[in-house]
C-alpha cells in the first residue's frame, strides 16, 4: 500500500510546477493537459477555455512523488488541514529550501532549533501549501 499527496492548484498548476522546480529542484515526471486526454472531461467539469490547463501531473522532490492538477480550474485553492513535510539532511539545505518556499508566501514558524531537530520551521508558500521543513537528525 502507498499514499501520495495529490494537490489541486485550480488553474495555477503549471506555475506551481515551475516554482517547485526552482525552489526544491523538483522534476516533472509526467504531465497531461485536458486537450491531450483520450476522453473529454465530463460536461461542466472544467470551464470553457481550459483545454491547455493541466489535467494531471506528477513531480518528484528527492525520492517522493507528488501528484498535481489544475482540478476544476476554479481559481480558488483551499489547502487546509494538512502540511507537506520536507526532510533534508543539512542545515544549509533547510535554509535554502525554506527561503525559496517563503518567496511570495508566509512564514508560520521561522526555522529554529527544536528538541527533535537542529532546524525546523513552517511556511505557507505562494500557492497556499503549508510546508514543514525539518533537518533529519
C-alpha positions in Angstrom: 0.0 0.0 0.0 1.2 3.5 -0.7 -0.1 7.0 -0.1 0.9 10.0 -2.3 -0.2 13.6 -2.0 -2.4 15.0 -4.8 -2.6 18.8 -4.9 -5.2 20.7 -6.9 -3.9 24.2 -7.9 -7.2 25.3 -9.5 -5.6 26.9 -12.6 -2.1 27.6 -11.3 -0.6 24.1 -11.7 1.9 25.0 -14.4 3.1 27.9 -12.4 3.4 25.7 -9.3 5.4 23.0 -11.1 7.9 25.7 -12.3 8.1 27.2 -8.8 8.8 23.8 -7.1 11.4 23.1 -9.8 13.2 26.2 -9.0 12.6 26.2 -5.2 13.2 22.5 -4.5 14.8 21.1 -7.6 11.5 19.2 -8.3 11.4 17.3 -11.6 8.2 16.9 -13.6 7.8 13.1 -14.2 4.7 13.4 -16.3 2.2 16.0 -17.3 -1.0 15.8 -19.4 -3.2 18.7 -20.4 -7.0 18.4 -20.7 -6.7 18.7 -24.5 -4.4 15.6 -24.5 -6.8 13.4 -22.7 -8.0 10.4 -24.8 -11.5 11.1 -23.5 -13.1 14.6 -23.0 -13.8 15.6 -19.4 -17.4 15.2 -18.3 -19.6 18.2 -19.2 -19.3 21.0 -16.6 -16.1 19.5 -15.1 -13.9 22.4 -16.3 -14.8 25.8 -17.6 -14.6 26.5 -21.4 -11.1 27.6 -22.5 -9.4 25.3 -20.0 -8.0 22.9 -22.6 -4.4 23.9 -22.0 -4.7 23.6 -18.2 -3.0 20.6 -16.6 -5.3 17.6 -16.1 -2.7 15.5 -14.3 1.0 15.8 -13.4 3.4 14.1 -11.2 6.5 15.8 -9.9 9.4 14.3 -7.9 11.1 16.0 -4.9 14.0 13.9 -3.9 12.6 10.3 -3.6 9.0 11.4 -3.3 6.3 11.8 -6.0 3.6 14.4 -5.6 0.7 14.5 -8.0 -0.9 17.7 -9.1 -3.6 19.1 -11.3 -5.5 22.3 -12.2 -8.5 20.5 -10.9 -11.7 22.3 -11.9 -9.8 25.5 -12.7 -11.9 27.5 -10.3 -9.1 29.8 -9.3 -9.7 29.1 -5.6 -7.2 26.9 -3.9 -8.1 25.6 -0.5 -5.2 23.7 1.1 -6.4 23.1 4.6 -5.9 20.5 7.3 -2.5 19.2 6.2 1.1 20.1 5.6 3.8 18.6 3.4 6.9 17.7 5.4 10.2 18.2 3.7 13.0 16.3 5.4 16.6 17.5 4.5 20.0 16.3 5.6 21.8 19.6 6.3 21.0 22.9 7.9 22.2 24.7 4.8 19.7 22.7 2.7 17.0 23.6 5.2 17.9 27.3 4.9 17.8 27.3 1.1 14.6 25.3 0.8 12.8 27.4 3.5 13.8 30.7 1.9 12.8 29.6 -1.5 9.4 28.3 -0.4 8.8 31.6 1.6 9.2 33.7 -1.5 5.7 35.2 -2.0 4.4 33.1 0.9 4.1 33.5 4.6 6.4 32.1 7.4 4.3 30.4 10.0 7.2 29.4 12.3 10.8 30.6 11.5 13.5 28.0 11.2 14.9 27.3 14.6 16.3 24.6 16.9 13.8 22.2 18.4 14.2 19.2 20.7 13.9 16.8 17.7 15.9 18.8 15.1 18.7 21.3 14.7 16.4 23.2 12.4 12.6 23.1 11.9 10.2 25.7 10.5 6.8 26.0 8.9 6.0 28.1 5.8 2.9 28.5 3.6 4.1 29.0 0.0 2.6 31.4 -2.6 0.0 28.8 -3.6 -1.3 28.2 0.0 0.5 24.8 0.6 2.0 24.6 4.1 5.4 23.0 4.4 7.2 21.8 7.4 11.0 21.9 6.7 12.9 19.6 9.0 16.6 18.7 9.2 16.6 15.0 9.8 18.8 14.3 12.8 
